[in-house]
Amino acid sequence: MCAGDDPESLMSLCTVFCLKNLRRTMCYSGEHSRLQLRPDVFLPGEICDRLVNVYMDLLHTDSDFEPQDGFFQLFSDPRSTRLTRLQLREELVLDRDLEAIAKQDLMELHLTYCSRLTSRGLRTLCSFRHSLRSLSLFGCSDIFFRKGGAPLAYSEEDEEDLEEHLHRPSVDQDFSFQGFNRLRLLNLGGLPAELDVETLLRPLPALTSLDLSAVHLPRPAFLTQWKERLASLVLYNVELTEELIHTRAVICVVCSVCRHLDISRENQRTSKFKMTRKILSSIVQSLVHLVSLDISGHIMLDNCTVPAFEDAVGRPSIEPCKSSIYPFQELKRPLQFLGLYNTTLCNVTHIPAYKVTGSKNEDQILNAIEAYTEQRPELAHRAINQLFDIARIQHCSQLLRALQLVITALKTHKYDKSIQVTGSAALFYLTNTEYRSDQSVRLRRQVIQVVLNGMEQYQEVTVQRNCCLTLCNFSIPEELEFQYHRVNLLLLKILEPARQDESIQRIAVHLCNALVCQVDNDHKEAVGKMGFVKTMLNLIQKKLQDRMCDQVMEFSWSALWNITDETPDNCQMFLECNGMNLFLECLKEFPDKQELHRNMLGLLGNVAEVKALRPQLLTKQFITVFSELLDSKADGIEVSYNACGVLAHIMFDGSDVWTMEEPKRSHVMDKMWAAIQSWDVSSRRNINYSLSLSLSLSLSVSVSVSLSLSPPPLSLSLWSVASKYCPLLIKEGGVILLQKVLELESSHQETKDMARKVMEQCENFKEDPMDTSR
């Protein structure tokens, strides 16, 4: 079993199924078709939490999953549903959603980047004050402001009419954490500078964990009120001052019982503060219970580390006494976590911590992605970029972990362009042939889904190119079939602009071609209805205007050849969209492009198979062109063979349909026979031409109608058998039918000669097993 191939739990499968089929499972349509919970349904807390959290995840990751109006209202009654722990993200969360669950006894509520929440939602939080133990409002700065001109309370119908562009008004001064007596964990990361954080937090003396990332702290001394309780303090991107950080200052006092301290920064350029040996030593000495420390992004002075010759001694060790960083030699035990990302300290040999973030090696980089993805995309972006370099230049030794971390980052930050660019680039190298054997079906499907999410969200060139290139690492169409409709729509959308980036256009057309090759006719017809045929012809038209026959031109004709195979509707679309004129123009403009000619004639062979469409090919202009191509030596015999196939279908309809005076039917048949006679029966053809099989296997029909089939079509069929399908003919009893051809007086001499040739070929194949590889 490949890594990551554990099956989905039954709970997970049932949850997703119920959410995608609410009215067929736990709900029904009530008054005004509103979603309502069935009266006989009672859902315990574990189920309810999972339903809401997975619902949010599906909204972010599944393009086919639509928001359900009134979903949160299903959990309004705590007698039938119980919610305890929720994680809600981004603009999908509205004030009315929080109001719908206001009667629940929530213990944990994590709101992240919920930009559409206003002070109306903030007031709803007061409904949970008696039960809430953990609250995160990270990145939800708008929740502390009233919408301009809006009343404090307004109806749901009015909400949609509020204008988004109204100016931000003053802070909602009426909100207070008074009464949140059970609250222990609070995250106010990104709190606007207009708020007085000291006043806001004063009613919360029992906090044990506080995150004030990027919060302005003009008077940090207020933090000392938690000096006996605070086990975790996060001050990421908070400007460190002497009052806050130096010996015996606020942090050293506040964190006397602290186990986790984070004073990291995004980068060194935005801070005047420099981390010295003395400051780091005071932190280590004062925080005796410390197990996790993050000082990423700080300028480290050279006096923090041992000399280079001493650092190089011995194998890497996590014992504090051997630490290459002087202050950490005073630790009583190794730290569980140490953040050194974007510092020089991560490059030393002996670091007393079990998990270290940094950029020295793959392990440190993966730790950084893991630690910073959720709330610090700017750092995760850099770390993923460094992982990209490892996968591209070196070798990724922790493939499963790397893939899962990048997938999580792409899911979490669907709207972050920098994450999407670096993440999709990393996936291209992490899914290539070198790593493929170690990846499970489930994991590769997750990669495909996040790649398609990126393609949907961003029309930007780099993201589109990275996503398309990554898809090329998969077996097509097999591995993409579970998202077949979606991926085709996205690729066709990429190809819509008349002047698309050349590289993306080439890759997208290649993918389109691969997706319609070797799939059933239902798939081809569905893709045809999406506008596939017209899109390819538009690309061809554009290349003709540019007088350029490149891979896009050839792939487009090849894709049309594949999508019209045994699909009459698509063949008709080709004719209706001016396909024949483009064929003639391409022949004229690019007379020496053999691959192009082969692809075009193969496509027209598919069109000619459709009896109802053949009259549109039976014109002087088209028949003359097909006849001339019989003499072509391009691409071996492929072009001549395919042209003969088109004409054979037309000849099959008999002389009655041949209404034109020139060229004469007999003259064309003579040219067909001459072409067939000139082909080498031992030549190898690159494609399976369906005419050969269909005519070969229906040979008995031809015999039963006393060879009413004209000699060239039957001869073409017999030649095809001789060159390629002898094993199949032997298996199907075709040799007996050939003997009847020789015995019938009505058989033409040329046909008898070809039949003898086939029988001779069959003798050579009798002992060989049939090749079914194609």
Steps between C-alpha positions, in 0.01 A plus 500: 500500500630845407551766761182690580277228358291455814132490408263777603319429826133404485425812703669722241323335208159520667552864599583608145212297358248652740622854430469445126155346542345689789140474376539128438643426843443714810304793359190592305368808319277697733303818450626708209730203416719581798732229620375344824620217720272197513304491829621149588870588468723564803869561437762484778783752530765294322278457193385863493854637531616277219208596275569872534879476473488268197234725345744791518779285356284391205409861422870578468620191317212352297395718207179298452388557859269800534422691822170385648272787592395454862763237578597649836133532589493118520699532823288769662327272749733346763232241583557322167854610411801580713802697386816528711806559280491695173763626255364750248705674231496793267224694329251212491404566864228763554357670807175310458686167518624581851155622596347171385708303754481756780320258736775241486744449786815542295827417673735580210445746217779575256426770243780560248507779238118535521495833320120526472432484872405834655423630847169321462691172512712632787187555708390144426820378665357617830247217470784254552669680791374254762655197326782620274848382601693563179441787257697603192422814301818485294484733202139599575569870545166614352309326775587788734338762274146595418412521133470858388148630521360165610294466815623272775226253413344446160313227322653222298329632190665838550849354533546422133405856409771661712759661280845346532681822419377696804781654704608328818348680801622514856579207724207331670562627853213301650664158478677362804642163604324549833338171600730274295609343828592160356711636217855366522637519142465820297643592159462862391764490228469796262294709742464851352713775652185703570410263782638536850616144560568565867141607566363218287688229694461635852186290579692174427725429800490123454665479153768234462572548127512832316584576136552867415672457163553833320320690777623844602604498868571857611491402870610135524517506882130401514608146405632448853146438625538142369851438637381211718285334234620561143634173353512624139573847362523578128632840395576431134577819307470708816767769517730403788612783727729527799201514732364181348806282454807598702615339825234503771262664255139410419554170315733357762248589772185399314639169380629360827267201453500521120555182299466654153639840400493638147672834435576430132477739206418471131836648399800681640472816291193632676647499851767702677525237771807272507513175694811489717651223707402687816132533403471138395671387821258701714204337325641151554586571864164657584274254317595181680190312381558581132447216251433705185670819381479685168749778422477474122571808288728679745845639432740287703827646613809283455565468870207255532683200352813302572800530264474315169775247586317408823164477320644247256608255771307173533168384363194727530364491853189635676656493846496855645854472635630448145290780348669712232282791626643625828177606680341159440780325687313608814188299411420212734365287215462528120209712379211327326491779240742777404420751227816626327357566155661792315785522755866404482462271803326226301829428320698385805561131568382444856149630573333386826149438366305207361330707230669802341373738232760644267639480149812288549352167390183325392389416853521862618315623191218247542473595868465864392222422253320297766535766772416810296242395239186567704555863599826612338469441125780748432747266676343182363538643149875542546541154648304337216724682255803347672334158488451557126877545462568177689256301285633657180874489562557240770270224625206519738544224760172565687270489198173410670539770764607758243202430274252507786637829631490668158146370440391639837658838423325520163164406655539740792605797286293455188490878447870568566670539163856460633412170670324378185799584279767338719277210607402402147865522391607273787227249413633473145833368625356298789271301266742426219619155399779489758252501789199337338541147638477630857165675451161346565191543284332699776795736539530560126129576485545761773775658291272511194222665699716781640653556156154538346403734784796720407404495133144606588603781728785657302521594135854626561757355258743350754235316701332367184830380356606329824163329537493377140857370526416316822204329331741373235664286771188285523379211287245656268211440478501226769609704802290803405180312427353562847509875414453456125224756441664761720850476355372522142296811582804665658728419207248628247467818705878544485489465122214746451707821468609558144851602609595272786853451632669268249641252753171463689314459172733221390471312830122545521444371146724202574292423811174539305626259238604244761166530683293405194729216398397149604183599684150376434265675264283643779801694628579627150143610436487681837824686425376581152196673652733714713627666181811287449472480120440871455787588737746285305387645170539852639860417593560366148347813349729719709809301397397529136476876539850498646614263222650277765489122515628413847416247769179682586381463141594131479365417848172675416446286190605190695249586775226540239598165352461336842178670605322419172584129512167314493312811617270623221388807695856627527560426132195709415628784721826491308317550171267766641792701640667544161741212560528396134604846385767511771619159378540633145672817621747300709581276205567802286697696761707206629549260206808334650378439858463122497389457863235766448369327187482166682298647785259682269437195282449281806231744618330500161501122507287522815263744327477271196392210723174685573272416207273800558795736470668348194294703247671813635836350399379401154595820319736552210737704715527249783514185284774656287706577810453149641595348165817708481600394850489135391835563333652649817813333638483711814548328835560164333163390369286664769364793300435290191341228712270741684396675176417161353294424812290814456437418135423135581214605726361725228534221239317265735179701445496392135494678166151645545621769737785604270323785319798706390650471155855569604696329633349177374433227754685241294804724476511547875461123554791438265715741700396326823597161359834634377574643843412175677720303259791729574493454878740264669297244693778475760499874572427607859223750557482722805127493554208262520267599223146400588404456132738206477344312789143586416533391137721203582267357761196559279658315208232236526238768432681600184511138384133443578398784267702345218777753534283800431782694666726666245844342455710787648316519834507123541860492387584769756336289766689191391828692483443624856446143615813388322709773659370496852206282599586147389490358855153646553380369163623150583328510839168619349495236223575751229721264298193296406329816376805588292481158338143583398624822343733297281223257406240762401491572128384856566819582684727741316844374413667776704297401803595133455866596479475696823310215670780257406753746647303513824483120519875483450550749783268299724716194455788692655289596804337168579756401760524844664275605791271790424638839597230681697728765648333771289 
